[in-house]
Amino acid sequence: MSERDEESFKSVQLEQHEADTQNPAPEVLQSSPSAPSSVVTQSTETAEKASPPASSSSHTTTTTTTNAESGQKWTSALNQFKLKRFFVLRPGTLDSAINDIKSLVDQKVDGPVLNVWLLVEIDHWNNEKERLVLITEKSLLICKYDFIMLNCEQIQRVPLNLIDRISEGAFTFPPRSLLTREGEGVRVFWDKLREPSIASRWNPFATDYPYTTLTYHPVRNADEKLSTICELHSFKEQLTAAAQKAHSLNPIPGKANGVLLLNQPILIEAYVGVMSTLGNQNKLGYCLARGNVGF
């Protein structure tokens, strides 16, 4: 190559290098995993507008919980106030009543006491009556006890070897009856060959019925001791066992021995029952504190 050619080649190279320097290649932007700050701010504001504040929802939940708790406390306090009116809940009253009843048991006729229950008897006119019920070795004792004066007023004695049926179920009334009753009870029969007369059916004070109907006492949930002594299913089981034993030890000639257990509705043949409705609502069949009356 001649010197002239070399100079032209160098000039071309220099011009091309200057052009490259003056017009650099555009930089390629690297992809960023996050969006621009303006976009992020806008999306954040939109999300904040769309969702309610967390403090508002937590305040609503707290208010609802507080209202529910206050309602439960009010109901519990009201129930406790109603229960405190029963004289059977006064300290020492129930224990004193049980001791008094046990002292009246005739050991020759009834035998030793097996257990005691606090239940409610429902008569044929749907009236509730507070009762202490004893199961002895030979008898079923249904006692009317005055928890105010601490005095036993009446005892109904039923020999265990006469009991032939025990029925358990929900309460029912005749189709045209105006009465209703919730819950369940136990009916004990001791003379299936005898039906109550028409005069007895219409007599609210009749006591010649060949059965008794028992149910739970209102104070059964007051404490653990009362829940045990008011347990209706336990009463039924122990009465069945005691009656079966009495049948085997002292059978009655000419009568089928044993106890028939039935699970069926318990019919109360009462239709209007204005007096029973008023009496049951005001707990007239219980020893209850009814306030001060003075002049």
C-alpha angles and dihedrals in degrees: 000000000000124000092253092056092050093053092051091049092051092049091053091051093049093049092050092049091051091050091051091050094050094048107040119189114264114261116247111234114233114234112251120210091220127065122241116287093248092055092047092050093049094049091047092052090049092051091049091052093047098051121056118239115276091229092060094054093044090050091052092049092048091049092050092048091048092050091049092049093048090049091051091048091050092050091046092049091049092050091048090051091052093048093050089064091069110095090210088072094058110114111272095002098109094044091050091049093051091050091049092050093047090053089058095054113111105226093200095052102030106022124213120337114257101185145337130224135189106220142147123249118213115203129208091272093054095254117151119226127184111235143178108216122199129192113203130176092271109013148047109223120198108191131194105210129184105221090187098056093025092233134131108232103179141005125197112200121203118181109231093225088063094058108103105162137033117187127190128187149097121312119259136179133205116282094256096043120121093208130096133186130183127212132035138277147186124248119199118201123196105169114037092171093064124069123194114259125244090251090055092049092057096039111090090198097050114132101176096091112132092225143041130217120214133184142166123305116236092238095057092111097047094098142336095271093053092046087059098045092045097047107127098192092053089050091052093050095048093044091052092050093046092047092049090051092048090051091053095046098041111020120185114234114243094016129101108249122223139055123272113217117208133185105201140119116286110233119213109193098213123123115179105008100176092159093047091049092052092042095049093046091052093040093236091161092061134073096249136165103244101181134260120309115193143146 
